Amino acid sequence: MKTQIYRPRVLIITYAVFAVLLLVGSFAFWFGLDPGTRVRFNWLQIANMVFLVALLLVLFGALAFSVVLVDERGLMVRNAFRVWRLPWSTLHSVVLREGDTFATLLLLAHDAHKEPARRMLFGLQSVDGARTVEAVRQINADIVAHRRPAPEGRD
């Protein structure tokens, strides 16, 4: 089985534009101030502003660089700062309904009376259109293929 990697392309582009605008805007604002005003800022205020800009970049970047990796062992899902390694035997299906922002992974329930657990798949964003729909179809086909019993060998 070939390893497939799915990333939210539109979100990555949006993040890149946001990061450039935020950094350019911050520098333009800072150097647009007259020197008399800039000198009134103490180091703590400057550090606070740098921290807030960095925090915005890190948080938005964590979402933008979410990923869904499909290989022979199952799925590896990274949503922001959290990573799950999910073997095929634990997977039920991937769902992307109309109006959903991102796909949702349903896990097999251990108890027949419980609903399946869910994992958001930020790497599969509906804004990516047909690419995401095809990825969901392919992952579901892979889940079904790994449920089938292995063919018996000939004697």
C-alpha positions in Angstrom: 0.0 0.0 0.0 1.3 3.4 -1.0 1.5 6.0 1.8 -0.9 8.9 1.3 -0.5 12.2 3.0 -3.4 14.7 3.2 -2.9 18.3 4.2 -5.3 21.3 4.2 -4.0 23.1 1.1 -6.3 26.2 1.3 -5.6 26.6 5.0 -1.8 26.4 4.4 -2.1 29.2 1.8 -4.3 31.2 4.1 -1.8 30.8 6.9 1.1 31.9 4.7 -0.8 35.1 3.6 -1.8 35.8 7.2 1.7 35.3 8.5 3.2 37.7 5.9 0.5 40.3 6.5 0.9 40.1 10.3 4.7 40.3 10.2 4.8 43.1 7.6 2.0 45.0 9.3 3.7 44.7 12.7 7.0 46.0 11.4 5.3 48.7 9.4 3.4 49.8 12.5 6.5 49.8 14.6 8.7 51.6 12.2 5.9 53.9 11.2 5.8 55.4 14.8 8.0 58.4 15.2 11.1 57.9 17.2 9.8 59.9 20.2 6.8 57.5 20.5 8.9 54.4 20.1 11.3 55.4 22.9 8.3 55.5 25.3 7.8 51.7 25.0 9.7 49.7 27.7 11.2 46.3 27.0 8.3 44.5 28.7 5.7 46.1 26.4 7.8 45.3 23.3 8.3 41.7 24.5 4.5 41.4 25.1 3.8 42.5 21.5 6.4 40.1 20.1 4.9 37.3 22.2 1.4 38.0 21.0 2.4 38.0 17.3 4.4 34.8 17.8 1.5 33.2 19.6 -0.9 34.0 16.8 1.6 32.5 14.3 2.2 29.3 16.3 -1.5 28.6 17.0 -2.7 29.3 13.4 0.3 27.4 12.1 -0.5 24.4 14.2 -3.9 24.1 12.6 -2.6 24.8 9.1 0.0 22.1 9.3 -2.4 19.4 10.5 -2.1 16.2 8.5 -3.7 12.8 7.9 -1.2 10.1 6.9 -2.5 6.8 5.6 -0.2 3.7 5.4 -0.3 0.0 5.7 -0.5 0.2 9.5 -3.5 2.6 9.6 -3.9 6.3 10.0 -1.7 8.9 11.7 -3.7 12.0 12.5 -2.1 15.2 13.7 -4.5 18.0 14.7 -2.6 21.0 15.8 -0.5 19.7 18.7 -2.2 16.3 19.2 -1.1 13.2 17.4 -3.0 9.9 17.2 -1.7 6.6 15.6 -4.8 4.5 14.8 -4.5 1.0 13.5 -7.0 -0.2 10.8 -8.7 -2.5 13.3 -10.0 0.5 15.3 -11.5 2.5 12.4 -15.1 2.5 11.4 -15.3 5.2 8.7 -14.6 8.8 7.7 -17.6 11.1 7.3 -17.8 14.4 5.4 -21.3 15.7 5.3 -22.5 18.7 3.4 -21.8 21.8 5.5 -19.0 20.2 7.6 -15.8 22.2 7.9 -13.6 19.1 8.1 -14.0 15.4 7.9 -14.6 13.3 11.0 -13.2 9.9 11.7 -15.5 7.4 13.5 -13.8 4.8 15.6 -15.2 1.4 16.3 -17.1 1.3 19.6 -15.9 -1.3 22.2 -19.5 -1.6 23.4 -22.3 -2.3 20.9 -24.7 0.0 22.7 -22.3 3.0 22.5 -21.9 5.5 19.7 -18.5 5.3 18.0 -15.8 7.7 19.3 -14.9 10.6 16.9 -11.7 12.3 15.9 -11.7 15.5 13.9 -9.5 15.4 10.8 -8.2 18.9 10.3 -6.1 17.7 7.5 -9.2 17.0 5.4 -10.9 20.4 5.0 -14.1 20.8 3.0 -12.8 24.0 1.5 -10.3 21.8 -0.5 -13.3 20.6 -2.5 -13.1 17.5 -4.7 -9.7 16.6 -3.4 -11.1 16.1 0.1 -14.1 14.2 -1.1 -11.8 11.9 -3.0 -9.6 11.5 0.0 -12.6 10.5 2.2 -13.7 8.0 -0.4 -10.3 6.5 -0.7 -9.8 6.3 3.1 -13.2 4.6 3.5 -12.3 2.1 0.7 -9.0 1.4 2.6 -10.9 0.8 5.9 -13.3 -1.6 4.2 -10.3 -3.4 2.4 -8.6 -3.9 5.7 -11.7 -5.4 7.3 -11.9 -8.3 4.8 -10.3 -11.5 5.9 -7.0 -12.3 4.2 -7.4 -14.7 1.2 -6.6 -18.3 2.1 -3.5 -19.7 0.4 -3.6 -22.7 -1.9 -2.3 -26.1 -0.7 
